[in-house]
Amino acid sequence: MRHTIKETLLMRTQVAIVGAGPSGLLLGALLAREGIDAVIVEQRSAEYVLGRIRAGVLEQTTVELLEKAGVAQRLHREGLVHDGTELAFDGQMHRIDFRALTGKRVTVYGQTEVTHDLMDARTAAGLMTIYEAEQVSVHGFDGERPSVRWRKDGIEREIMCDFIAGCDGYHGICRASLPGAALRTYERAYPFGWLGILADVPPARRELVYANHERGFALCSQRSATRSRYYVQCSLEDKAERWSDDAFWAELKSRLPAEVADQVTTGPSIEKSIAPLRSFVAEPMRFGRLFLAGDAAHIVPPTGAKGLNLAASDVGYLAQGLVEYYADRNTAGIETYSDRCLRRIWKAERFSWWFTSLMHRFPETGEFGRKMQRAELEYLVSSEAASSALAENYVGLPMSYGHAVPIASHLRSARRSEALVLGA
């Protein structure tokens, strides 16, 4: 009788991170700088992760976290620093000066580039990332022995750890693995989407342009000095394949003031897609030794450019809490992680909801709603207080870290992951 030997690869680390998007990679980089060992497990390939097209307006706090992680060199060389943004309505342009109103600025640098920099740094440091992991699952996070299991190359694998960071996005397994009674979710779906186009053409303006128009919202965004990203509000029933490039450029220009439309350089699209808009928050964000971060815990409409920035602040808080724990077993940062994140998240959700409501056409609001939009836009650009409130939220509200605990020097030589092949 033939017996089958089941082979399992067993590993040990301090922090197991599920998801190799920017939040998981940034957390791994921040922990590595402090000598804390972390392994990242990702269901997709590295090429797939890098192929995701996302926003790239970085708050100053996000830039500072990337600097702390040691991956901001290319960002500072190639990123486009913006001191303000422009609002368009009634055929007129109005600039909100972030620098003058808040002393802060934002940096335009694509999420794909952030991910690339973090991946390159992780590879150069010899840190472990497992791509194309199948059947990923999380276990034991409500006790003292959490673990992550997956299958790769026909072998069942498991990593034992102290903590699990769920950085695996809205559709990931970490939030889905939590007991329903322990989780409360809040959601708002918007009755429209964004049709977006990416093209290798120079931006129409030096800064982003947000347009409120009777035909619907439009946004002139950018990824670099030679690559632009444009959006127009569309129906949820619409399909990207119904839009030719020429039809998109014509619709975009029809929603912009003439002085901006004349500066739009058209060209063939690299990517074209429609994204629905929604607001979503799951709370709490900590369950025993499992933490949710980024899109696994919250989604914002892209109007306020908060998605990537909220993910970065989540892992900033989480990294600090873990550093404190490994330095002297101080659990304060871990215990307050969810509350600290959620205070900032709900403020960003409020801003994104407000800005979306201000700039888009809602079919149910009618003429009264449009009159209210116009009155608020006029007040916004004529009042320094109102302009300051927009600028303060757009550049990013400050992160409150509290008292930082210095890392113990012996942790800087913390162990790297060890793997054992076990046969049964």
N, C-alpha and C positions, 0 to 999 in steps of 0.2 A: 504494500500500500504506500502510495507516494504522499508525503506530507509537504504542505506549502509553508515556507518560512516567511512570516510577515516582518518586513524590515521597516523600522521607524527611525528617523533622524531626530534626535532630541537635542535641543539647544537651551542655553541659559543666558539671560541678559537682565539688565536692570529695568529697562523700559521697552516694551514692545509697541511699535507704532503701526497701526493699520492704515494704509493709504500713503502713496508716494507723490501726492500732489504738493503744491507749495506749502500748505500748512504742516503736513507730515515731515517734509524735507526741512523746513525751517526749524521745527521743534528738534529734529535730529541734530541739526547744526548747532543750535543754541546749547543743547545738552553736551555735545562733543566738546565744545569750547570749555566746559566746566568739568571735563573728565568723567561724565556720566555716560555709561554704555547704553546704546539703543540700537535695535534692529528694526528695519522697516519691511513690512510685508505688503505687497501690492498685487492685486488680481490681474491688472493689465500689464502690457509690455511697456518698456520705457518709451518706445516710439509713440505708442498711443497716448501716454501721459503728455508727452511734448507736443502732440498734435492738437490738443485742446485749445481752442481759440477763446480767450477770455479778456476781460478788461485790463487796463494797465495804468490807472491813475492811483499813485501811491501817496498816502498821507505821510507827513513828516515823521510820525511815530513809527510807521512801517519801515521807512528808510533807515531810521535809527536802529531798529531791530535787525535789519539786514547788515548794517555796519557792525553791530555787536556779534553777529554770526560770522563775520569775516568774509562776506560775499557781495560787498557793495562796490567793488572796484570798477567793474564794467558799467554798472548802473551810473556811477558818477561821470564816466567818460561819455556814455551814449544817451543817458536819460535826458529828457527835455524838461527843464524846470519852468513851471508856470506860476506866475504871481497873481493870476486872476482868471476869470472866465467871462464869457459874454452871453447875455440873454437877448433873444430877439422876439419881439411881438409888435403887432401893428406896423410891420415894415421897418421898424427902427431897431438899432443896436444899443445895448446898455451894458457897460462893463462893471463887474464886481471886482474890486481890487483887494484880493486876499492879503497881500503884503502890507498895504496901508492900513487895513482894518484889523488885522490880527497879528501882524509880524511874521506870519508863516506862509508857506508855499506848498505846492504839490509837485510831484515829479511824474511825468508820463514815461512809463517803461513797461512794456508788455508782460503779462503774466507768464507767457511762454518763455521770455528771457529770464525772468526771475527763477522759474523752474529749472531752466538750463544751467544757470549759475549755481544753484543749490546742488543739482545732480553732479556737475563737474567737481565741485568742492568735495562732495561726499566720496566720489570715486578716487580723487587725488589723496584723500585722507585714509583710504583703505577701509571705509566703513561699510557695513553689510546692508544691502538692499536686495530683497528677494522679489523679483518680478515674475509675472505669469503664474502666481500661486492660485491653485484651484481649490474650490470648496473651503474657503477661509471661514473659520468659526472662532468665537471667543468663549472662554470658560473660566469658572472659578473667581470671577471678579468680585463676587459678594463675600469672598472669604480671604484667606491668607495666601493662597497659591494660584493666582491667575495664570492663564496660559492662552496662547493662540495656536490653533491647529490649521493645517492646510495640506494639500497634496501637490506634489511636483515630481515629474519624471517617474510616475508610477509608485512613488514612495510616500507614505503618510509621515508628516513631519509635525513637530510640536516645539514650541519655544516657551519655556517657563520664565516667569518674570515677576517683578515686584508690582508693576503697574502696566495698564494698557491705555494707550491714547488712541481714541477713535477719530481718525482724520480721513475717513473714507467716503465723505460726501453724503449728499442727500439720500442716495439710493444704496448706501453702504450697509454692511451687516452689523455694525456696532450698535447703532440706535435700534435697529430691528431686533436685536438680541435681548433688549431690555424688557422686563415685565411690564405689560401694558398699564397696570395699576400704578406703577411708580413714575410714569411719564405723563406729562400734560403738554398738549400741543396747541398752538394758536396759528391760524392761517387766514390770509386774505388773498383771493385770486382776483386779478384785474381783468376787465373785459376786453383786452386787446393784447397784442404782442409787438415785438420789435423785429422788423425786417432789416437785417444788417448785411453790409457788404464790406469786404476787405480788398483793398487794391493798392498796388505799388504806384501811388501817385502822391505828390507833395500835399500836405494839408492845406485846406482853403484859408485858414487863419492861423496865426501864431498860437492862439489859445483855443480851447473848446468853445463851441457855440451850441447853446440850447435854445431851440425855437418852438414857440407856441404859435400855431397857425390854425386857421379854420379847417384845413384839410387834415390836421393832426400834427402831432409832435415830430420834430426832426432833431438829430444830433450830428454835429460835425466833430468827430473825435480823431485821434491819431495814435500811431504806435511809434513812429520815428519821423525824422525829417523827410523820409521818402516813402513812407507807408501810412495810409489813412484808413480809418474805420468810420463808416457813415451808417446812420440808422433812420428809418421812418416808422412811425406808428402804423400798425396794420391790424386787420381783423384776425381773430383767432382761427377762423376758418380758411384763411389764406394759405397758399403754398409757395415756397421759395421758387420752385421750378416754373411757376407761372410768370415770374418776373424775368424779363431779359435785362441785360445790363443797361441798355438804352432806356428802357422803361423806368428802371430804378433812378438813373441819373436825372431824368426829366421830372420825376415825382419829387426827388430831393430838392432840386432847384426851385420847384414851384412853392415850396414851404419856407424858403429862405428870403431875406431881404435882398434886393437886387445887388447891393454892393458885395454880399457874400456869395450869392449864386454865380456872379461873374468871375469869382476867384476859384471856383471849384474846377479842378482838373479831373477830367473823366478818363477812364481806362478800363481794361478787362478786369473782371473780378477774380480774386484768388479763392475766395470763399464767400458763400451766400447762404444765409439761414434765417429762420424765424424762431425767436425765443419768446415763450409766454412770460408774463410778469406775475410774480407773487411775493407775498410776505409770509414768512414762516418762522416760528420759534418753538423749540422743544425745551422744556425745563423740568427738573434741574439738569445740569450738564455733568454731574458727577454721580456715579453709582458705585459705592465701595471703592474699588481700585481701578475702575474704568472711567475715563474722562472723554466727553465729546468735545470736538473742536471744529471750527469752520462750518462748512455746509452740512456736516452731520447734525449740527444743532440749530442752524438758522440760515434763512435765505432772505435776501432783500431785493427789491426791484433795482435794476442797474442804474436808475436815474441819478442816484446820489453817489455812485462809485464807491460803495461801502463793502462789497462782498469780500474781496481779497484782504482789505484792511481789517475787517472784523476777524477774519481767520488769523491774521498775523497777531492781533492783540490777544486773542484767545491763547495762542501758543506762547506768547510773551508772559502772560500770567501763569500758565501751566509750567513753563520752564522755571520761572522763579520759585514756584511752590516746590517743585522737585529738587531744585538746588538747595533750598532751605532744609528739606527733609534729609537729603544725603549728607548735608554739612553737619547737622547736629540733632537729627530726628525731630526737628521742629515741624509740626504738621499744620501750622496756621495757614500757610499758603494753599495747601491741598484742601483743607476744610472750607476755606472761603473762596475757592476757585470759581464755583458756579455763580455765587452771588456777585462777585466782582465782574465776571464776564457779562452777566445778564444786565447789570446796571448800564454798562456801555452799549450792549447790544440793543436794548429797548430804546435808548436815545437815538441810535443810528436807524433803527426801524422807523421811529417817529419821523426823523428827517427824510428818509427815503420815501415814506408814504406821503408826507406833505409835499415834497418836491415833485413826485409823480403826479399827485392830484392837481398841482398848480400848472404843470406844463402840458398835460395830455387832454385830449377831448374824450369826455365820458358820454356815451350815448344817452344815459338816463338823466343827465343834469339839465338839459334844455337851455333855453335862453337865459334864465336866471343864473344858472351855474356859470355860463360863459361870462356874464356881466361880473360875477363875483371874482372869477379868475382875473379878468382885466383890472378890476379895482385893486386886487392884491398885488398884481405885477406892477402897477403904477406906484403903489405904496412902497413896494420892495425897492425899486430903483430910485425913489425920491427921498427915502428915509435912511439916514446913516445907521440908525439903530437896527432897522430891518435888514439892511445890507450886511451889517456886522453879524447878525444872527445866522444868516445864510453862510457867510464866509467862515465863521467859527465852526459850524457843523461840517462844511465841505472839506476844510483842511484837516479835520479830525479833532475830536475832543480828547483831552489829555488822558493818559493812562495813570491811574493812581496805584503805585506799587506798595506804598507803605514802607516800613523799615526793611532794608535789604540785609540779608544775612550773608557774610562773606563765606566763600567756599573754602572748605578745609583743604590744606595743601596736599594732603595724602590722597585726596580724590583725583587729583590730576593724573595719577598713574593708575586709575581704576582699571579693572580687568576688562579685556575684550571678550567677546562671546566665545564660548567653547562648545564644540559639537561632539556628540558621541553617537556612533552608529550602534544601535542595539539590535541584536537578533533574538528571536524567540524560537 
